[in-house]
Amino acid sequence: MKIISIRQPWAALIISGGTDVQTGATAFKDVENRTWATSYRGPVLIHASKRPDAVRPEEIERRFGVRLSSDQQLGGIIGMVDIIDCVRPHPSRWYAPEHFAFVLANPRPLPFVRWKGALSLRSAPAELLALIDEQIKRAA
């Protein structure tokens, strides 16, 4: 299992989405933009960085047509998603030109687990996986 740190509100948009202002449907961020490619395909834990991005909710709504929810936890695991491809370019509204798009599918929220972030796509430590398992059992 891999883990990647992403700043809020982008992490929440991947896992829980926002409201499409035109349709009212939930709109998920379906790509993660990076300057580097990955050959990894499979599940990845989404770590919400301790420090949020400076982007304002009004800018997200203006640029992407999506209204954010207010729940944006920081400094821990918030969910899991599958990386199903890595391409350049991608037709997603979330795609940033000149980047690689990690194509995402099947977002699943998880009980919040406080954890220190790090750079890059990396292997999730066994200790973290055990904590997540424990939280899931408690929530059931």
C-alpha positions in Angstrom: 0.0 0.0 0.0 1.3 3.5 -0.9 0.6 6.9 0.7 0.8 10.4 -0.7 0.5 13.8 1.1 -1.8 16.4 -0.5 -2.7 19.8 0.8 -6.2 20.7 1.6 -8.6 21.5 0.0 -7.3 19.2 -2.8 -7.2 16.1 -0.5 -10.8 16.5 0.6 -11.9 17.1 -3.1 -10.3 13.7 -3.9 -11.9 11.8 -1.1 -15.3 13.5 -0.4 -15.7 15.8 -3.3 -17.5 19.1 -3.5 -20.8 20.3 -5.0 -20.9 21.0 -8.7 -22.5 24.4 -8.8 -24.4 23.7 -12.1 -25.8 20.3 -11.4 -25.7 20.0 -7.6 -24.0 16.6 -7.9 -21.0 15.6 -6.0 -17.9 16.3 -8.0 -14.7 14.5 -7.1 -11.1 15.6 -8.1 -10.3 12.7 -10.5 -6.6 13.5 -11.1 -3.7 14.4 -8.9 -1.2 16.7 -10.7 2.5 16.1 -10.2 5.7 17.2 -12.1 6.9 13.5 -12.1 5.3 10.3 -13.5 4.6 7.1 -11.6 4.3 3.5 -12.8 2.4 2.6 -9.6 -1.2 1.4 -10.1 -3.3 0.4 -7.1 -4.6 1.8 -3.8 -3.0 4.8 -2.2 -3.8 6.4 1.2 -4.5 10.1 1.0 -2.7 12.1 3.7 -4.0 15.6 4.3 -0.9 17.8 4.9 -0.6 19.7 8.1 -0.5 23.0 6.2 -3.4 23.8 3.8 -2.9 25.4 0.3 -3.4 29.1 0.1 -6.2 28.8 -2.5 -9.5 30.3 -1.4 -12.9 28.5 -1.7 -14.1 31.3 -4.1 -11.2 30.5 -6.4 -12.0 26.8 -6.5 -15.7 27.6 -7.3 -14.6 30.1 -10.0 -12.0 27.9 -11.6 -13.6 24.5 -11.3 -17.3 25.1 -10.7 -17.2 23.2 -7.5 -18.2 24.4 -4.0 -16.2 23.0 -1.1 -17.5 21.4 2.0 -16.3 22.8 5.3 -14.8 19.5 6.6 -11.1 19.6 5.8 -9.0 17.8 8.4 -5.3 18.5 8.5 -2.3 16.3 9.4 -3.5 12.8 8.9 -5.0 10.1 6.7 -8.5 11.0 5.5 -9.1 8.2 2.9 -8.0 6.0 0.1 -8.2 6.1 -3.7 -6.9 3.9 -6.5 -4.4 5.2 -9.0 -5.5 3.6 -12.3 -3.2 5.5 -14.7 -0.6 8.2 -15.2 -1.0 10.3 -18.3 -0.1 13.6 -19.9 -2.3 15.5 -20.9 -5.8 14.6 -19.4 -9.3 16.0 -20.2 -10.2 16.5 -16.5 -11.3 19.9 -15.3 -8.7 19.4 -12.5 -5.8 18.8 -14.9 -2.9 21.3 -14.7 -1.1 21.7 -18.1 2.5 20.5 -18.3 2.0 18.1 -15.4 1.5 14.3 -15.1 -2.0 13.3 -14.1 -2.3 10.5 -11.6 -5.8 9.2 -12.7 -7.9 8.4 -9.6 -10.9 6.2 -9.1 -12.9 4.7 -6.2 -12.4 7.3 -3.5 -13.1 5.9 0.0 -13.2 7.9 3.2 -11.4 6.4 6.2 -11.6 7.3 9.9 -9.1 10.1 10.5 -5.7 8.9 11.7 -3.2 11.6 12.7 0.1 10.9 10.9 3.1 12.9 9.8 3.4 13.6 6.1 6.3 13.3 3.8 7.2 14.0 0.1 6.6 11.7 -2.8 4.5 8.6 -3.3 5.9 6.1 -0.8 5.1 2.8 1.0 2.8 3.1 3.9 4.5 1.9 7.2 3.1 -1.2 8.8 2.4 0.8 12.0 0.2 3.2 10.1 -1.8 0.4 8.4 -2.3 -1.1 11.9 -3.7 2.2 13.2 -6.0 2.5 10.3 -7.3 -1.1 10.8 -7.9 -0.3 14.5 -9.8 2.9 13.6 -12.0 1.0 11.1 -12.8 -1.7 13.7 -13.7 1.0 16.3 -16.0 2.7 13.8 -17.9 -0.5 12.9 
